[in-house]
């Protein structure tokens, strides 16, 4: 199969299962620990960073949408603030299910996942790449790291969802690729 998953048509937010190992190089499961490098990116934990980082990355990532039509995005921005608090207040649970992505010395985004439905299913969370770093395959690389981390926890399938609208079109295309 050529893609990570198939999105079901007719859904506002697309949800579809994906095999956690599908589309990943064979040796990826052997890579462990913090500072893992796969492809072009290096992945690290949020340990040592300050609260506000994750909400700030999401705000930067969706800045165009927030400024063009702020009202519908306000509720989403509030959820980002709450998620950010949870990441830093609960480093051994929520904070353990998120990683930062670095390209050289630049922080370019982050990925997250939710393993709580495991072992039957995990969820792809945020797959955030800052606008100035998009179009380089970083979103696909982060997705591969999310699936690798789910697989480490014994989870063989994952679900993904995206927001409706134009802002999420590149993500939907990537998930279909």
N, C-alpha and C positions, 0 to 999 in steps of 0.2 A: 504494500500500500504506500502511496506517495506522501500522505500527510499524517499529521499527529492525530487528527480527529475529523469527524464530519459534524457540522452544525445542522440541527434540525430546522427546516424552513418554517416560517410563520411565527417564530418566537421573537418577542421584543428583546429579551435578553437570552441569548443562545446558551443552552446547556447541553453538553454532550459528553459521554465517557470517552476516555482515551487510555490506551494501554500505557502504563508508566514507563515501560522500557522501549516502546516503539519510537523509531526515528533517532535513537541515540547510538553513538559509537560503542562498540563492544567493551572497550576498556573503561568506560565512564563509571561503572559500578565499583571499580577498585579504588577510585579517588576518594579520600576521606579527609575530614578535618577542616579547620579554618584556613583561609588564604588559598583555597583550592583554585587552580587555574584550569580552565577547560576552554580551548580555543583562544579567543582574543581577550576574554575577561578574566578577572581575578575576583573571587567571591569571599567576603568576610562577614563576620557577625556585626551586630550593631553595638556590641560592647565597646565602651569607651567614647561613644557618641552621646550627644545631648538630646533630651526630648525636644520635639519640634522638627527634627530632621525629616522624618517620614512624611508628616503633613506638609512640610515645606517642599519636598520633592514632588509630591502629588500636585500641590498648588502650582509649582513651576511647570509641571508636565501639562496641566490643563489650563494654563494662563489664558490662552486665546479664547477658549470656551467660556471661562469665568468672566472675562471682560466683555465678550460679545453678548452674552445672555446670562447675567449673574443669578437671576431668581431661581431657575430650575437647578442650578448647580450649588446653591447655598446648602441644601440638605446634605448633598454629597460631601461638601467641604467640612461640614460639622461631623460627619462620620469619619472623615480622615483625621480630624483632631482627636476623636475618641479612640480610634485605632492606634494612633501615635502614642497616646497615654498608656494604652494596654501593653503595647510593645515594651515600653520602658519600665512600667510598673510590674510586669510579670515576665522577667527575662528568661525564666526556665520553662515557660509554656508558650505564650504568644510570641515572645521575643526569640525563642528557639526555632520558630517557623518562618523566619524572615532572614534575608541576606542582602548585603549591599554589593553592588557590581561596580568594579573599577576597571577602567581602560587606562593602562599606565598609571599615572598619579591622579587621574581624574575620576571622581565619583559620577557615574553615568546613569544610575538608576538602582532599582531593587526588585527583588522577587519575593513572593510569600506563598504560603500554602496552609491548608487546614487538614490535618490528618485524623481528626476526631471521629470520622465515620469508618476508619480503617478497622480491619484490614480489607474490607470489601471495596472501599472507595475513599479517595482523597479528593481535595478540591484545590484547584489552582486559584490562588488569591490574586494579589496585585502582580502585574508584570509591567512595571513602570520604567520607561526609558525617557530621559530628558529630551526635549525636542531637538536640540543641537546634535544629538548623537543617534537619532533615528535613521533608518535606512542602511544600517551597517550590519544587520543580522544580530544585534544585541538582544532583541526581544526573543528571537528563536533560541539563542544561547541561554538566556535566563530560563526559558521554558524547559529546556533540557536539564538545567540544574534543579529546577523545581521537581521534575519527574524523577531525577536521580535521588533526591532527598526523600521523596515519597517511597521509592523502591527500597531505600535503606531501612525504612520503617515497616517493610513487609507489605506495602500497599501496591497492588498491581494495576489498579485502574484509577483514573482521575476524571473529574468533571471540571469544565471551564465555563465561565459566563463572561459576557461583555455588556457594557452599557449600550443602550440603543443610540442610534444617531451617527452622524458623520464622524464624530471624534473617535469612535471605536472601530471605524471601517478598516484601518490598517491592521488592527489586532485581529479582527475577524478574518481578514485575508491571510494573515500569518497562520492562524490556527487551521485554516483550510488547506494551506500549502502542503 
